[in-house]
Amino acid sequence: MYRNILVATDGSELAARGVEHAAALAAGLGATLTIVTVSEPWNAALTDPSGLVGLDDFLRHYRAAAQASADDVLASARQAAARHGVDATTLFVAEQPPADAILETAIARGVDLLVMASHGRRGIGRLLLGSQTQAVVARSELPVLIVR
């Protein structure tokens, strides 16, 4: 059935449930598992480069913090996969809109199933908070398994 699964995580408790589910599924199917986390790009529109002294230093620190966070998130997710006997590949995509990065990674890796977590918010909560999962589902040509 599914031979190459990709699961996206942001390190949250909810996303960890998605990783656990994807790892268990990969183990049961003998599928490969790729775990991806994404950092959003710094929005340069929020800063005025002409008036912000030390922008280069700030961006360097921002990127280093994003990398450190991604390393922690992926290490935890890799341990979860290992508990299921799955040797997962991990990937950090820096400074891209998450839905874009997830879909591009899935295509590049030949994935046949995406796994993501979702709060399942409705109404104004969904409008205010947005949803990368919703964006992936709306645009993906691949099957997407949603874990709540």
Phi and psi in radians as a Rosetta constraint file:
Dihedral C 1 N 2 CA 2 C 2 CIRCULARHARMONIC -1.666 0.35
Dihedral N 2 CA 2 C 2 N 3 CIRCULARHARMONIC 2.256 0.35
Dihedral C 2 N 3 CA 3 C 3 CIRCULARHARMONIC -1.950 0.35
Dihedral N 3 CA 3 C 3 N 4 CIRCULARHARMONIC -0.350 0.35
Dihedral C 3 N 4 CA 4 C 4 CIRCULARHARMONIC -2.495 0.35
Dihedral N 4 CA 4 C 4 N 5 CIRCULARHARMONIC 1.811 0.35
Dihedral C 4 N 5 CA 5 C 5 CIRCULARHARMONIC -1.871 0.35
Dihedral N 5 CA 5 C 5 N 6 CIRCULARHARMONIC 2.430 0.35
Dihedral C 5 N 6 CA 6 C 6 CIRCULARHARMONIC -2.074 0.35
Dihedral N 6 CA 6 C 6 N 7 CIRCULARHARMONIC 2.304 0.35
Dihedral C 6 N 7 CA 7 C 7 CIRCULARHARMONIC -2.122 0.35
Dihedral N 7 CA 7 C 7 N 8 CIRCULARHARMONIC 2.355 0.35
Dihedral C 7 N 8 CA 8 C 8 CIRCULARHARMONIC -1.765 0.35
Dihedral N 8 CA 8 C 8 N 9 CIRCULARHARMONIC 2.441 0.35
Dihedral C 8 N 9 CA 9 C 9 CIRCULARHARMONIC -2.476 0.35
Dihedral N 9 CA 9 C 9 N 10 CIRCULARHARMONIC 2.554 0.35
Dihedral C 9 N 10 CA 10 C 10 CIRCULARHARMONIC -1.964 0.35
Dihedral N 10 CA 10 C 10 N 11 CIRCULARHARMONIC 0.108 0.35
Dihedral C 10 N 11 CA 11 C 11 CIRCULARHARMONIC 1.550 0.35
Dihedral N 11 CA 11 C 11 N 12 CIRCULARHARMONIC -0.046 0.35
Dihedral C 11 N 12 CA 12 C 12 CIRCULARHARMONIC -1.283 0.35
Dihedral N 12 CA 12 C 12 N 13 CIRCULARHARMONIC 2.886 0.35
Dihedral C 12 N 13 CA 13 C 13 CIRCULARHARMONIC -1.073 0.35
Dihedral N 13 CA 13 C 13 N 14 CIRCULARHARMONIC -0.709 0.35
Dihedral C 13 N 14 CA 14 C 14 CIRCULARHARMONIC -1.110 0.35
Dihedral N 14 CA 14 C 14 N 15 CIRCULARHARMONIC -0.806 0.35
Dihedral C 14 N 15 CA 15 C 15 CIRCULARHARMONIC -1.097 0.35
Dihedral N 15 CA 15 C 15 N 16 CIRCULARHARMONIC -0.565 0.35
Dihedral C 15 N 16 CA 16 C 16 CIRCULARHARMONIC -1.080 0.35
Dihedral N 16 CA 16 C 16 N 17 CIRCULARHARMONIC -0.600 0.35
Dihedral C 16 N 17 CA 17 C 17 CIRCULARHARMONIC -1.133 0.35
Dihedral N 17 CA 17 C 17 N 18 CIRCULARHARMONIC -0.647 0.35
Dihedral C 17 N 18 CA 18 C 18 CIRCULARHARMONIC -1.116 0.35
Dihedral N 18 CA 18 C 18 N 19 CIRCULARHARMONIC -0.720 0.35
Dihedral C 18 N 19 CA 19 C 19 CIRCULARHARMONIC -1.117 0.35
Dihedral N 19 CA 19 C 19 N 20 CIRCULARHARMONIC -0.784 0.35
Dihedral C 19 N 20 CA 20 C 20 CIRCULARHARMONIC -1.027 0.35
Dihedral N 20 CA 20 C 20 N 21 CIRCULARHARMONIC -0.794 0.35
Dihedral C 20 N 21 CA 21 C 21 CIRCULARHARMONIC -1.125 0.35
Dihedral N 21 CA 21 C 21 N 22 CIRCULARHARMONIC -0.775 0.35
Dihedral C 21 N 22 CA 22 C 22 CIRCULARHARMONIC -1.112 0.35
Dihedral N 22 CA 22 C 22 N 23 CIRCULARHARMONIC -0.701 0.35
Dihedral C 22 N 23 CA 23 C 23 CIRCULARHARMONIC -1.153 0.35
Dihedral N 23 CA 23 C 23 N 24 CIRCULARHARMONIC -0.740 0.35
Dihedral C 23 N 24 CA 24 C 24 CIRCULARHARMONIC -1.116 0.35
Dihedral N 24 CA 24 C 24 N 25 CIRCULARHARMONIC -0.713 0.35
Dihedral C 24 N 25 CA 25 C 25 CIRCULARHARMONIC -1.134 0.35
Dihedral N 25 CA 25 C 25 N 26 CIRCULARHARMONIC -0.793 0.35
Dihedral C 25 N 26 CA 26 C 26 CIRCULARHARMONIC -1.057 0.35
Dihedral N 26 CA 26 C 26 N 27 CIRCULARHARMONIC -0.733 0.35
Dihedral C 26 N 27 CA 27 C 27 CIRCULARHARMONIC -1.097 0.35
Dihedral N 27 CA 27 C 27 N 28 CIRCULARHARMONIC -0.787 0.35
Dihedral C 27 N 28 CA 28 C 28 CIRCULARHARMONIC -1.150 0.35
Dihedral N 28 CA 28 C 28 N 29 CIRCULARHARMONIC -0.556 0.35
Dihedral C 28 N 29 CA 29 C 29 CIRCULARHARMONIC -1.684 0.35
Dihedral N 29 CA 29 C 29 N 30 CIRCULARHARMONIC -0.145 0.35
Dihedral C 29 N 30 CA 30 C 30 CIRCULARHARMONIC 1.195 0.35
Dihedral N 30 CA 30 C 30 N 31 CIRCULARHARMONIC 0.528 0.35
Dihedral C 30 N 31 CA 31 C 31 CIRCULARHARMONIC -1.601 0.35
Dihedral N 31 CA 31 C 31 N 32 CIRCULARHARMONIC 2.788 0.35
Dihedral C 31 N 32 CA 32 C 32 CIRCULARHARMONIC -1.401 0.35
Dihedral N 32 CA 32 C 32 N 33 CIRCULARHARMONIC 2.697 0.35
Dihedral C 32 N 33 CA 33 C 33 CIRCULARHARMONIC -2.295 0.35
Dihedral N 33 CA 33 C 33 N 34 CIRCULARHARMONIC 2.218 0.35
Dihedral C 33 N 34 CA 34 C 34 CIRCULARHARMONIC -1.983 0.35
Dihedral N 34 CA 34 C 34 N 35 CIRCULARHARMONIC 2.293 0.35
Dihedral C 34 N 35 CA 35 C 35 CIRCULARHARMONIC -1.953 0.35
Dihedral N 35 CA 35 C 35 N 36 CIRCULARHARMONIC 2.202 0.35
Dihedral C 35 N 36 CA 36 C 36 CIRCULARHARMONIC -2.170 0.35
Dihedral N 36 CA 36 C 36 N 37 CIRCULARHARMONIC 2.475 0.35
Dihedral C 36 N 37 CA 37 C 37 CIRCULARHARMONIC -2.294 0.35
Dihedral N 37 CA 37 C 37 N 38 CIRCULARHARMONIC 2.639 0.35
Dihedral C 37 N 38 CA 38 C 38 CIRCULARHARMONIC -2.311 0.35
Dihedral N 38 CA 38 C 38 N 39 CIRCULARHARMONIC 2.430 0.35
Dihedral C 38 N 39 CA 39 C 39 CIRCULARHARMONIC -1.856 0.35
Dihedral N 39 CA 39 C 39 N 40 CIRCULARHARMONIC 2.413 0.35
Dihedral C 39 N 40 CA 40 C 40 CIRCULARHARMONIC -1.293 0.35
Dihedral N 40 CA 40 C 40 N 41 CIRCULARHARMONIC 2.639 0.35
Dihedral C 40 N 41 CA 41 C 41 CIRCULARHARMONIC -1.214 0.35
Dihedral N 41 CA 41 C 41 N 42 CIRCULARHARMONIC 2.597 0.35
Dihedral C 41 N 42 CA 42 C 42 CIRCULARHARMONIC -1.184 0.35
Dihedral N 42 CA 42 C 42 N 43 CIRCULARHARMONIC 2.298 0.35
Dihedral C 42 N 43 CA 43 C 43 CIRCULARHARMONIC -1.496 0.35
Dihedral N 43 CA 43 C 43 N 44 CIRCULARHARMONIC 1.736 0.35
Dihedral C 43 N 44 CA 44 C 44 CIRCULARHARMONIC -1.089 0.35
Dihedral N 44 CA 44 C 44 N 45 CIRCULARHARMONIC -0.371 0.35
Dihedral C 44 N 45 CA 45 C 45 CIRCULARHARMONIC -1.159 0.35
Dihedral N 45 CA 45 C 45 N 46 CIRCULARHARMONIC -0.339 0.35
Dihedral C 45 N 46 CA 46 C 46 CIRCULARHARMONIC -1.390 0.35
Dihedral N 46 CA 46 C 46 N 47 CIRCULARHARMONIC -0.208 0.35
Dihedral C 46 N 47 CA 47 C 47 CIRCULARHARMONIC -2.158 0.35
Dihedral N 47 CA 47 C 47 N 48 CIRCULARHARMONIC 2.653 0.35
Dihedral C 47 N 48 CA 48 C 48 CIRCULARHARMONIC -1.823 0.35
Dihedral N 48 CA 48 C 48 N 49 CIRCULARHARMONIC 1.754 0.35
Dihedral C 48 N 49 CA 49 C 49 CIRCULARHARMONIC -0.981 0.35
Dihedral N 49 CA 49 C 49 N 50 CIRCULARHARMONIC -0.504 0.35
Dihedral C 49 N 50 CA 50 C 50 CIRCULARHARMONIC -1.267 0.35
Dihedral N 50 CA 50 C 50 N 51 CIRCULARHARMONIC -0.395 0.35
Dihedral C 50 N 51 CA 51 C 51 CIRCULARHARMONIC -1.941 0.35
Dihedral N 51 CA 51 C 51 N 52 CIRCULARHARMONIC -0.031 0.35
Dihedral C 51 N 52 CA 52 C 52 CIRCULARHARMONIC -1.835 0.35
Dihedral N 52 CA 52 C 52 N 53 CIRCULARHARMONIC 1.829 0.35
Dihedral C 52 N 53 CA 53 C 53 CIRCULARHARMONIC -1.330 0.35
Dihedral N 53 CA 53 C 53 N 54 CIRCULARHARMONIC 2.360 0.35
Dihedral C 53 N 54 CA 54 C 54 CIRCULARHARMONIC 1.449 0.35
Dihedral N 54 CA 54 C 54 N 55 CIRCULARHARMONIC 0.370 0.35
Dihedral C 54 N 55 CA 55 C 55 CIRCULARHARMONIC -1.027 0.35
Dihedral N 55 CA 55 C 55 N 56 CIRCULARHARMONIC -0.710 0.35
Dihedral C 55 N 56 CA 56 C 56 CIRCULARHARMONIC -1.047 0.35
Dihedral N 56 CA 56 C 56 N 57 CIRCULARHARMONIC -0.746 0.35
Dihedral C 56 N 57 CA 57 C 57 CIRCULARHARMONIC -1.135 0.35
Dihedral N 57 CA 57 C 57 N 58 CIRCULARHARMONIC -0.728 0.35
Dihedral C 57 N 58 CA 58 C 58 CIRCULARHARMONIC -1.056 0.35
Dihedral N 58 CA 58 C 58 N 59 CIRCULARHARMONIC -0.834 0.35
Dihedral C 58 N 59 CA 59 C 59 CIRCULARHARMONIC -1.115 0.35
Dihedral N 59 CA 59 C 59 N 60 CIRCULARHARMONIC -0.646 0.35
Dihedral C 59 N 60 CA 60 C 60 CIRCULARHARMONIC -1.101 0.35
Dihedral N 60 CA 60 C 60 N 61 CIRCULARHARMONIC -0.749 0.35
Dihedral C 60 N 61 CA 61 C 61 CIRCULARHARMONIC -1.174 0.35
Dihedral N 61 CA 61 C 61 N 62 CIRCULARHARMONIC -0.699 0.35
Dihedral C 61 N 62 CA 62 C 62 CIRCULARHARMONIC -1.038 0.35
Dihedral N 62 CA 62 C 62 N 63 CIRCULARHARMONIC -0.814 0.35
Dihedral C 62 N 63 CA 63 C 63 CIRCULARHARMONIC -1.184 0.35
Dihedral N 63 CA 63 C 63 N 64 CIRCULARHARMONIC -0.662 0.35
Dihedral C 63 N 64 CA 64 C 64 CIRCULARHARMONIC -1.151 0.35
Dihedral N 64 CA 64 C 64 N 65 CIRCULARHARMONIC -0.702 0.35
Dihedral C 64 N 65 CA 65 C 65 CIRCULARHARMONIC -1.156 0.35
Dihedral N 65 CA 65 C 65 N 66 CIRCULARHARMONIC -0.687 0.35
Dihedral C 65 N 66 CA 66 C 66 CIRCULARHARMONIC -1.108 0.35
Dihedral N 66 CA 66 C 66 N 67 CIRCULARHARMONIC -0.729 0.35
Dihedral C 66 N 67 CA 67 C 67 CIRCULARHARMONIC -1.136 0.35
Dihedral N 67 CA 67 C 67 N 68 CIRCULARHARMONIC -0.759 0.35
Dihedral C 67 N 68 CA 68 C 68 CIRCULARHARMONIC -1.106 0.35
Dihedral N 68 CA 68 C 68 N 69 CIRCULARHARMONIC -0.740 0.35
Dihedral C 68 N 69 CA 69 C 69 CIRCULARHARMONIC -1.094 0.35
Dihedral N 69 CA 69 C 69 N 70 CIRCULARHARMONIC -0.782 0.35
Dihedral C 69 N 70 CA 70 C 70 CIRCULARHARMONIC -1.072 0.35
Dihedral N 70 CA 70 C 70 N 71 CIRCULARHARMONIC -0.717 0.35
Dihedral C 70 N 71 CA 71 C 71 CIRCULARHARMONIC -1.037 0.35
Dihedral N 71 CA 71 C 71 N 72 CIRCULARHARMONIC -0.759 0.35
Dihedral C 71 N 72 CA 72 C 72 CIRCULARHARMONIC -1.147 0.35
Dihedral N 72 CA 72 C 72 N 73 CIRCULARHARMONIC -0.804 0.35
Dihedral C 72 N 73 CA 73 C 73 CIRCULARHARMONIC -1.044 0.35
Dihedral N 73 CA 73 C 73 N 74 CIRCULARHARMONIC -0.805 0.35
Dihedral C 73 N 74 CA 74 C 74 CIRCULARHARMONIC -1.240 0.35
Dihedral N 74 CA 74 C 74 N 75 CIRCULARHARMONIC -0.613 0.35
Dihedral C 74 N 75 CA 75 C 75 CIRCULARHARMONIC -1.101 0.35
Dihedral N 75 CA 75 C 75 N 76 CIRCULARHARMONIC -0.757 0.35
Dihedral C 75 N 76 CA 76 C 76 CIRCULARHARMONIC -1.117 0.35
Dihedral N 76 CA 76 C 76 N 77 CIRCULARHARMONIC -0.751 0.35
Dihedral C 76 N 77 CA 77 C 77 CIRCULARHARMONIC -1.163 0.35
Dihedral N 77 CA 77 C 77 N 78 CIRCULARHARMONIC -0.666 0.35
Dihedral C 77 N 78 CA 78 C 78 CIRCULARHARMONIC -1.106 0.35
Dihedral N 78 CA 78 C 78 N 79 CIRCULARHARMONIC -0.670 0.35
Dihedral C 78 N 79 CA 79 C 79 CIRCULARHARMONIC -1.125 0.35
Dihedral N 79 CA 79 C 79 N 80 CIRCULARHARMONIC -0.701 0.35
Dihedral C 79 N 80 CA 80 C 80 CIRCULARHARMONIC -1.076 0.35
Dihedral N 80 CA 80 C 80 N 81 CIRCULARHARMONIC -0.752 0.35
Dihedral C 80 N 81 CA 81 C 81 CIRCULARHARMONIC -1.114 0.35
Dihedral N 81 CA 81 C 81 N 82 CIRCULARHARMONIC -0.726 0.35
Dihedral C 81 N 82 CA 82 C 82 CIRCULARHARMONIC -1.081 0.35
Dihedral N 82 CA 82 C 82 N 83 CIRCULARHARMONIC -0.607 0.35
Dihedral C 82 N 83 CA 83 C 83 CIRCULARHARMONIC -1.073 0.35
Dihedral N 83 CA 83 C 83 N 84 CIRCULARHARMONIC -0.405 0.35
Dihedral C 83 N 84 CA 84 C 84 CIRCULARHARMONIC -1.708 0.35
Dihedral N 84 CA 84 C 84 N 85 CIRCULARHARMONIC 0.092 0.35
Dihedral C 84 N 85 CA 85 C 85 CIRCULARHARMONIC 1.365 0.35
Dihedral N 85 CA 85 C 85 N 86 CIRCULARHARMONIC 0.377 0.35
Dihedral C 85 N 86 CA 86 C 86 CIRCULARHARMONIC -1.902 0.35
Dihedral N 86 CA 86 C 86 N 87 CIRCULARHARMONIC 2.223 0.35
Dihedral C 86 N 87 CA 87 C 87 CIRCULARHARMONIC -1.604 0.35
Dihedral N 87 CA 87 C 87 N 88 CIRCULARHARMONIC 1.669 0.35
Dihedral C 87 N 88 CA 88 C 88 CIRCULARHARMONIC -1.533 0.35
Dihedral N 88 CA 88 C 88 N 89 CIRCULARHARMONIC 2.596 0.35
Dihedral C 88 N 89 CA 89 C 89 CIRCULARHARMONIC -1.600 0.35
Dihedral N 89 CA 89 C 89 N 90 CIRCULARHARMONIC 2.373 0.35
Dihedral C 89 N 90 CA 90 C 90 CIRCULARHARMONIC -2.020 0.35
Dihedral N 90 CA 90 C 90 N 91 CIRCULARHARMONIC 2.654 0.35
Dihedral C 90 N 91 CA 91 C 91 CIRCULARHARMONIC -2.597 0.35
Dihedral N 91 CA 91 C 91 N 92 CIRCULARHARMONIC 2.314 0.35
Dihedral C 91 N 92 CA 92 C 92 CIRCULARHARMONIC -1.923 0.35
Dihedral N 92 CA 92 C 92 N 93 CIRCULARHARMONIC 2.157 0.35
Dihedral C 92 N 93 CA 93 C 93 CIRCULARHARMONIC -1.873 0.35
Dihedral N 93 CA 93 C 93 N 94 CIRCULARHARMONIC 2.003 0.35
Dihedral C 93 N 94 CA 94 C 94 CIRCULARHARMONIC -1.574 0.35
Dihedral N 94 CA 94 C 94 N 95 CIRCULARHARMONIC 2.397 0.35
Dihedral C 94 N 95 CA 95 C 95 CIRCULARHARMONIC 0.929 0.35
Dihedral N 95 CA 95 C 95 N 96 CIRCULARHARMONIC 0.961 0.35
Dihedral C 95 N 96 CA 96 C 96 CIRCULARHARMONIC -2.379 0.35
Dihedral N 96 CA 96 C 96 N 97 CIRCULARHARMONIC 2.666 0.35
Dihedral C 96 N 97 CA 97 C 97 CIRCULARHARMONIC -1.026 0.35
Dihedral N 97 CA 97 C 97 N 98 CIRCULARHARMONIC 2.252 0.35
Dihedral C 97 N 98 CA 98 C 98 CIRCULARHARMONIC -0.927 0.35
Dihedral N 98 CA 98 C 98 N 99 CIRCULARHARMONIC -0.826 0.35
Dihedral C 98 N 99 CA 99 C 99 CIRCULARHARMONIC -1.065 0.35
Dihedral N 99 CA 99 C 99 N 100 CIRCULARHARMONIC -0.730 0.35
Dihedral C 99 N 100 CA 100 C 100 CIRCULARHARMONIC -1.064 0.35
Dihedral N 100 CA 100 C 100 N 101 CIRCULARHARMONIC -0.832 0.35
Dihedral C 100 N 101 CA 101 C 101 CIRCULARHARMONIC -1.108 0.35
Dihedral N 101 CA 101 C 101 N 102 CIRCULARHARMONIC -0.706 0.35
Dihedral C 101 N 102 CA 102 C 102 CIRCULARHARMONIC -1.120 0.35
Dihedral N 102 CA 102 C 102 N 103 CIRCULARHARMONIC -0.824 0.35
Dihedral C 102 N 103 CA 103 C 103 CIRCULARHARMONIC -1.161 0.35
Dihedral N 103 CA 103 C 103 N 104 CIRCULARHARMONIC -0.744 0.35
Dihedral C 103 N 104 CA 104 C 104 CIRCULARHARMONIC -1.114 0.35
Dihedral N 104 CA 104 C 104 N 105 CIRCULARHARMONIC -0.716 0.35
Dihedral C 104 N 105 CA 105 C 105 CIRCULARHARMONIC -1.128 0.35
Dihedral N 105 CA 105 C 105 N 106 CIRCULARHARMONIC -0.741 0.35
Dihedral C 105 N 106 CA 106 C 106 CIRCULARHARMONIC -1.048 0.35
Dihedral N 106 CA 106 C 106 N 107 CIRCULARHARMONIC -0.767 0.35
Dihedral C 106 N 107 CA 107 C 107 CIRCULARHARMONIC -1.164 0.35
Dihedral N 107 CA 107 C 107 N 108 CIRCULARHARMONIC -0.811 0.35
Dihedral C 107 N 108 CA 108 C 108 CIRCULARHARMONIC -1.081 0.35
Dihedral N 108 CA 108 C 108 N 109 CIRCULARHARMONIC -0.565 0.35
Dihedral C 108 N 109 CA 109 C 109 CIRCULARHARMONIC -1.643 0.35
Dihedral N 109 CA 109 C 109 N 110 CIRCULARHARMONIC 0.016 0.35
Dihedral C 109 N 110 CA 110 C 110 CIRCULARHARMONIC 1.150 0.35
Dihedral N 110 CA 110 C 110 N 111 CIRCULARHARMONIC 0.629 0.35
Dihedral C 110 N 111 CA 111 C 111 CIRCULARHARMONIC -1.223 0.35
Dihedral N 111 CA 111 C 111 N 112 CIRCULARHARMONIC 2.548 0.35
Dihedral C 111 N 112 CA 112 C 112 CIRCULARHARMONIC -2.041 0.35
Dihedral N 112 CA 112 C 112 N 113 CIRCULARHARMONIC 0.020 0.35
Dihedral C 112 N 113 CA 113 C 113 CIRCULARHARMONIC -2.682 0.35
Dihedral N 113 CA 113 C 113 N 114 CIRCULARHARMONIC 2.301 0.35
Dihedral C 113 N 114 CA 114 C 114 CIRCULARHARMONIC -1.796 0.35
Dihedral N 114 CA 114 C 114 N 115 CIRCULARHARMONIC 2.429 0.35
Dihedral C 114 N 115 CA 115 C 115 CIRCULARHARMONIC -2.143 0.35
Dihedral N 115 CA 115 C 115 N 116 CIRCULARHARMONIC 2.251 0.35
Dihedral C 115 N 116 CA 116 C 116 CIRCULARHARMONIC -2.481 0.35
Dihedral N 116 CA 116 C 116 N 117 CIRCULARHARMONIC 2.733 0.35
Dihedral C 116 N 117 CA 117 C 117 CIRCULARHARMONIC -1.738 0.35
Dihedral N 117 CA 117 C 117 N 118 CIRCULARHARMONIC 2.695 0.35
Dihedral C 117 N 118 CA 118 C 118 CIRCULARHARMONIC -2.607 0.35
Dihedral N 118 CA 118 C 118 N 119 CIRCULARHARMONIC 2.478 0.35
Dihedral C 118 N 119 CA 119 C 119 CIRCULARHARMONIC -1.276 0.35
Dihedral N 119 CA 119 C 119 N 120 CIRCULARHARMONIC -0.389 0.35
Dihedral C 119 N 120 CA 120 C 120 CIRCULARHARMONIC 1.236 0.35
Dihedral N 120 CA 120 C 120 N 121 CIRCULARHARMONIC 0.552 0.35
Dihedral C 120 N 121 CA 121 C 121 CIRCULARHARMONIC -1.144 0.35
Dihedral N 121 CA 121 C 121 N 122 CIRCULARHARMONIC 2.682 0.35
Dihedral C 121 N 122 CA 122 C 122 CIRCULARHARMONIC -2.212 0.35
Dihedral N 122 CA 122 C 122 N 123 CIRCULARHARMONIC 2.950 0.35
Dihedral C 122 N 123 CA 123 C 123 CIRCULARHARMONIC 0.996 0.35
Dihedral N 123 CA 123 C 123 N 124 CIRCULARHARMONIC -2.376 0.35
Dihedral C 123 N 124 CA 124 C 124 CIRCULARHARMONIC -1.128 0.35
Dihedral N 124 CA 124 C 124 N 125 CIRCULARHARMONIC -0.560 0.35
Dihedral C 124 N 125 CA 125 C 125 CIRCULARHARMONIC -1.045 0.35
Dihedral N 125 CA 125 C 125 N 126 CIRCULARHARMONIC -0.714 0.35
Dihedral C 125 N 126 CA 126 C 126 CIRCULARHARMONIC -1.210 0.35
Dihedral N 126 CA 126 C 126 N 127 CIRCULARHARMONIC -0.687 0.35
Dihedral C 126 N 127 CA 127 C 127 CIRCULARHARMONIC -1.153 0.35
Dihedral N 127 CA 127 C 127 N 128 CIRCULARHARMONIC -0.728 0.35
Dihedral C 127 N 128 CA 128 C 128 CIRCULARHARMONIC -1.309 0.35
Dihedral N 128 CA 128 C 128 N 129 CIRCULARHARMONIC -0.680 0.35
Dihedral C 128 N 129 CA 129 C 129 CIRCULARHARMONIC -1.588 0.35
Dihedral N 129 CA 129 C 129 N 130 CIRCULARHARMONIC -0.384 0.35
Dihedral C 129 N 130 CA 130 C 130 CIRCULARHARMONIC 1.176 0.35
Dihedral N 130 CA 130 C 130 N 131 CIRCULARHARMONIC 3.082 0.35
Dihedral C 130 N 131 CA 131 C 131 CIRCULARHARMONIC -2.775 0.35
Dihedral N 131 CA 131 C 131 N 132 CIRCULARHARMONIC 2.031 0.35
Dihedral C 131 N 132 CA 132 C 132 CIRCULARHARMONIC -1.152 0.35
Dihedral N 132 CA 132 C 132 N 133 CIRCULARHARMONIC -0.615 0.35
Dihedral C 132 N 133 CA 133 C 133 CIRCULARHARMONIC -1.071 0.35
Dihedral N 133 CA 133 C 133 N 134 CIRCULARHARMONIC -0.789 0.35
Dihedral C 133 N 134 CA 134 C 134 CIRCULARHARMONIC -1.056 0.35
Dihedral N 134 CA 134 C 134 N 135 CIRCULARHARMONIC -0.723 0.35
Dihedral C 134 N 135 CA 135 C 135 CIRCULARHARMONIC -1.126 0.35
Dihedral N 135 CA 135 C 135 N 136 CIRCULARHARMONIC -0.702 0.35
Dihedral C 135 N 136 CA 136 C 136 CIRCULARHARMONIC -1.149 0.35
Dihedral N 136 CA 136 C 136 N 137 CIRCULARHARMONIC -0.822 0.35
Dihedral C 136 N 137 CA 137 C 137 CIRCULARHARMONIC -1.031 0.35
Dihedral N 137 CA 137 C 137 N 138 CIRCULARHARMONIC -0.746 0.35
Dihedral C 137 N 138 CA 138 C 138 CIRCULARHARMONIC -1.146 0.35
Dihedral N 138 CA 138 C 138 N 139 CIRCULARHARMONIC -0.538 0.35
Dihedral C 138 N 139 CA 139 C 139 CIRCULARHARMONIC -1.862 0.35
Dihedral N 139 CA 139 C 139 N 140 CIRCULARHARMONIC -0.246 0.35
Dihedral C 139 N 140 CA 140 C 140 CIRCULARHARMONIC -1.355 0.35
Dihedral N 140 CA 140 C 140 N 141 CIRCULARHARMONIC 2.439 0.35
Dihedral C 140 N 141 CA 141 C 141 CIRCULARHARMONIC -1.655 0.35
Dihedral N 141 CA 141 C 141 N 142 CIRCULARHARMONIC -0.098 0.35
Dihedral C 141 N 142 CA 142 C 142 CIRCULARHARMONIC -1.651 0.35
Dihedral N 142 CA 142 C 142 N 143 CIRCULARHARMONIC 2.729 0.35
Dihedral C 142 N 143 CA 143 C 143 CIRCULARHARMONIC -1.106 0.35
Dihedral N 143 CA 143 C 143 N 144 CIRCULARHARMONIC 2.471 0.35
Dihedral C 143 N 144 CA 144 C 144 CIRCULARHARMONIC -2.197 0.35
Dihedral N 144 CA 144 C 144 N 145 CIRCULARHARMONIC 2.122 0.35
Dihedral C 144 N 145 CA 145 C 145 CIRCULARHARMONIC -1.684 0.35
Dihedral N 145 CA 145 C 145 N 146 CIRCULARHARMONIC 2.120 0.35
Dihedral C 145 N 146 CA 146 C 146 CIRCULARHARMONIC -1.758 0.35
Dihedral N 146 CA 146 C 146 N 147 CIRCULARHARMONIC 2.251 0.35
Dihedral C 146 N 147 CA 147 C 147 CIRCULARHARMONIC -1.935 0.35
Dihedral N 147 CA 147 C 147 N 148 CIRCULARHARMONIC 2.283 0.35
